[in-house]
Amino acid sequence: ADVSAAAEAVRAATEALLGGDAAAGAAALLAEDGLVLALRALQSVERSSLTNFRPAGDPEQVRLADEAGQLLAVLSEIDAASLEESSWVREALGSISLLDPFVADSELFWPVWVVAHEPGCSVLDVIETAADDSLHCMRHLVLGPWKGGNEFRETEVDMAQAPGASLENFYTCTLAAAAAFATSCSASITNAALSVPLAPTGSSPSSPPLPPTSNLLVIGLGGGAIPAFLQRYLPNSRISVVEVCDQAARMAEMHFGFRCAPSALKGTDVVSADLPGTREPLPSTAELAGDSSARPRATRSKAPKRKRPAQIPPTTTDGFASPCLLYLEDALDFVADERHFGKFDFVIVDVYTAGIFPKPLLCEQFFCGIKAILRPSGSCAINAGYGQDERDVRALCEAAFGRSTVAALVDEAIVEDSDREYESAVVVAGSNSDLFNLSVAEWAACEAVGRLPFRLEASRLHPTMAHT
């Protein structure tokens, strides 16, 4: 039904692009998520090697798929020189050439596959090439229009990993590590004591003891990667999540393996059988390069049957100690609710949307509210982004918690590049903030003695107190 409803829009867009200002028409189309709609229409028909990959099925749907293909072809040929160099539309148009499918082992592969789409929200499977030339299928949650391969996404998970098994970038790893580290250490810990393991005498450093029971709060769900990670590696903790967008919560349950109670699913929603951890390994770039019919670049594994997805009870924990407690409400309302005052040991704030810290939350009311819901010994970690957002978050934390209790953690690789601003800085504040003002070597020591129940790339962590 979604594909059929897009038919007239696709036809009208194609005519507008051919008959008017192509760059302006493309910008308008992409702003309405026309790129994802066209790609979904193109992928909606079955294509088999038995029919030389010609589309088969309902004639109207095949015609729509053909027209969507024509639209993508028109978009790929638009001269974007008239657009600003930094324009996301220019980036998106440049990414269209990466969407072409190709054949490998008699199967059709799509570099980007539209898993699900609702107005303002998409779930995409994107094949990326790692530094060792291995291929990985990454599932992205995108709120708003898709803006091309290099633009912001709310969540990114590796489809080869079970839900919560790993995190994929610096800021998510740092947020989770901060929560685990703070809840497993005493506020009185000093750098000199870092060489003393937390594990009891005789225990293996590779199997650290579970931290004590803690109440953890995550504000901002996205696809649920961080809460799922905490569920898996901190099973003794009680994890609550605040999310204002019920659409994001539903997508997290249906397509990312997130488990919560109460469920955000509506009556007609079902959890997909194609969740992270269910995929077979992808062929390597070397294998694809040896196939004369294949193109040695990003691909998508064969799509599973999607017409009859498995129905999974929404509160099934699937190996987790317990589902997260989900609050579908505005974060400002939550932190102002006296029922939550003094309740949490650690708060993670990850509310970036489309690469911007929400302006309604950049206020003293929100940051003072975070302090109010923390226990006296508690602390928080905030994905502060970069540039002015990062500076504003730091200033508000200092006003709420006191300057001496605020520190920032940034990616050392970024710090070493003097021509670039910080990206995805993590600001920590509260009674335990001094724990995070550690050198790279000291973070590595924490890893070595088993203070963290998972592997952290300590060499990429860089603490800073500067206000540059």
Buried (B, 14 or more C-beta within 10 A) or exposed (E): EEBEEBBEBBBEBBEBBEEEEBBBBBBBBBBEBBBBBBBBBBBBBBBEEEEEBEBEEEEEBBBBBBBBBBBBEBBBEBEBEEBEEEBBBBBBBBBBEBBBBBBBEEBBBBBBBBBBBEEEBBBBBBBBBEEEEBBBBBBBBBBBBBBBBEBBBBBBBBBBBBBBBBBBEBBBBBBBBBBBBBBBBEBEBEEEEBEEBBBEEEEEEEEBBEBEEBBBBBBBBBBBBBBBBBBBBBBEBBBBBBBBBEBBBBBBBBBBBBBBEEBBBEEEBBBBBBBBBEBEEBBBBEBBBEBEEBBBBBBBBEBEEEEEBEEBEBBEEBEBBBBBBBBBEBBBEBBBBEEBBEBBBBBBBBBBBBBEBBEEBBEEEBBBBBBBBBBEEBBBBBBBBBEEBBBBBBBBBBEBBEEEBBBBBBBBEBEEEEEEEBBBBBBBBBBBBBBBBBEBEBBBBBBEBBBBBBEBBBEBBBBBEEEE
